[in-house]
Amino acid sequence: MAKKMTSSDASRIQSSQAKAGRDMSSNGFAARAQSSGAKNANNNGNKGGGKSSGGASTKGGTKSK
């Protein structure tokens, strides 16, 4: 069984693709990796090993409105 793409896997792919000057468009491999990582994180409650993206940090104080 193949290992599912995680958000951290997608991040690593995007970084290496950008540094190599590869296709960073919405049709490129990095974009497909990001999409796959996001879908897997959503489907698994982010148990796939990647860090969740977005959201405000609550460390060090309260969230302002």
C-alpha positions in Angstrom: 0.0 0.0 0.0 1.4 3.4 -0.9 2.0 6.0 1.7 -0.4 9.0 1.5 0.9 12.5 0.9 1.1 14.7 4.0 1.2 18.5 4.3 4.8 18.3 5.3 5.6 16.2 2.2 3.9 18.7 0.0 5.8 21.6 1.6 9.1 19.8 1.0 8.2 19.2 -2.7 7.2 22.8 -3.2 10.4 24.1 -1.7 12.6 21.8 -3.9 10.6 22.6 -7.0 10.9 26.4 -6.4 14.6 26.2 -5.7 15.2 24.2 -8.9 13.2 26.8 -11.0 10.5 24.3 -11.9 6.9 24.9 -12.8 5.1 26.6 -9.9 1.8 27.1 -11.7 -1.5 25.7 -10.6 -1.0 22.9 -13.1 2.5 21.9 -11.8 3.5 18.9 -9.7 4.0 21.1 -6.5 0.4 22.3 -6.8 -0.9 18.7 -7.2 1.2 17.6 -4.2 -0.3 20.5 -2.1 -3.8 19.5 -3.1 -3.2 15.9 -2.3 -1.7 16.7 1.1 -4.6 19.0 2.0 -7.2 16.4 1.0 -5.4 13.7 3.0 -5.1 15.9 6.1 -8.8 16.8 5.9 -9.8 13.2 5.4 -7.7 11.9 8.3 -8.2 14.7 10.8 -4.5 15.6 10.1 -3.2 12.3 11.5 -1.0 11.9 8.5 2.0 13.6 10.1 1.9 17.0 8.5 1.4 20.2 10.4 -2.0 21.8 10.0 -2.0 25.0 7.9 -3.8 28.2 8.8 -5.5 29.2 12.0 -4.4 31.7 14.6 -2.0 30.9 17.3 -3.3 31.3 20.8 0.1 31.2 22.5 1.1 34.2 24.4 -2.1 36.1 24.7 -5.6 36.5 23.5 -6.9 36.7 20.0 -8.0 40.3 19.1 -11.2 40.9 17.2 
